[in-house]
Amino acid sequence: MSDGGVRLRERTVNTVRQLLSADSEKIVVLAQSHETFLGGLKLYEQRLDKGYSLTDCISMVTMKQMDVTQILTHDHHFTQEGFIILFPRDRLQQTL
């Protein structure tokens, strides 16, 4: 969302704040740990031919450990690892 302009970044901040304050069993916010960092680093090292960020790799490893298959992103790298993107870039641009 960082390259989507001020309006989209504001919407992102508002959405994240709502998610963080939601009282729901469906929303889990996980803290970064040494273990999750090392798991992400391992995937990053295994995918040097890709344009993955270390943050993406940490997220991917964590999602796989939790059996999460869908993600709210427009980053196509997640599809390369078998995840389903709920808001692909073309659909996101239609809503702006």
C-alpha positions in Angstrom: 0.0 0.0 0.0 3.0 2.3 0.4 3.1 3.3 -3.2 -0.6 4.0 -3.6 -0.5 7.6 -2.6 -1.5 9.5 0.5 -5.2 8.7 0.3 -4.6 4.9 0.2 -2.0 5.1 3.0 -4.5 7.0 5.2 -7.1 4.3 4.5 -4.5 1.7 5.3 -3.7 3.3 8.6 -7.4 3.5 9.5 -8.0 -0.1 8.6 -5.1 -1.4 10.5 -6.1 0.6 13.6 -9.6 -0.8 13.4 -8.2 -4.4 13.0 -5.9 -3.9 16.0 -8.8 -2.6 18.2 -11.3 -5.3 17.0 -12.5 -7.8 19.6 -12.5 -10.8 17.3 -11.1 -14.3 17.4 -10.6 -14.1 13.6 -7.9 -11.4 14.0 -4.5 -12.3 15.4 -1.6 -9.9 15.7 1.7 -11.7 16.2 4.8 -10.3 17.6 8.1 -10.8 15.7 10.4 -13.3 17.4 13.8 -14.6 16.9 12.3 -17.9 15.6 10.0 -16.2 13.0 12.9 -14.0 11.9 15.2 -17.0 11.3 12.4 -18.8 9.5 11.9 -15.9 7.2 15.6 -15.5 6.6 15.8 -19.2 5.6 13.1 -18.7 3.0 14.7 -15.5 1.8 18.0 -17.4 1.4 16.2 -20.1 -0.6 14.5 -17.6 -3.0 17.5 -15.4 -3.9 16.3 -15.5 -7.5 13.0 -13.8 -6.5 12.3 -10.2 -5.5 10.9 -11.2 -2.1 11.6 -8.9 0.8 12.6 -10.4 4.1 9.4 -9.1 5.6 7.4 -11.0 2.9 9.4 -14.1 3.7 8.7 -13.8 7.4 5.0 -13.4 6.7 4.9 -16.3 4.3 6.6 -18.7 6.7 4.3 -17.6 9.5 1.2 -17.9 7.3 2.2 -21.5 6.3 2.7 -22.4 9.9 -0.8 -21.2 10.7 -2.4 -22.8 7.7 -3.4 -19.4 6.3 -3.9 -19.5 2.6 -5.4 -16.0 1.8 -3.8 -12.6 2.2 -4.8 -9.0 1.9 -2.1 -7.7 -0.4 -1.5 -6.8 -3.9 2.0 -8.3 -3.8 2.3 -11.0 -6.5 5.1 -12.6 -4.7 2.6 -14.3 -2.4 1.0 -16.1 -5.4 4.4 -17.4 -6.3 4.4 -19.2 -2.9 0.8 -20.5 -3.4 -1.2 -17.9 -1.5 -4.4 -16.5 -2.7 -4.5 -12.7 -3.0 -7.9 -11.3 -1.9 -7.3 -7.8 -3.3 -5.2 -8.1 -6.5 -3.7 -4.9 -7.8 -6.2 -4.5 -10.7 -9.2 -4.9 -8.4 -7.7 -2.5 -5.9 -7.2 0.2 -8.5 -10.9 -0.1 -9.5 -12.0 0.9 -6.0 -9.9 4.0 -5.8 
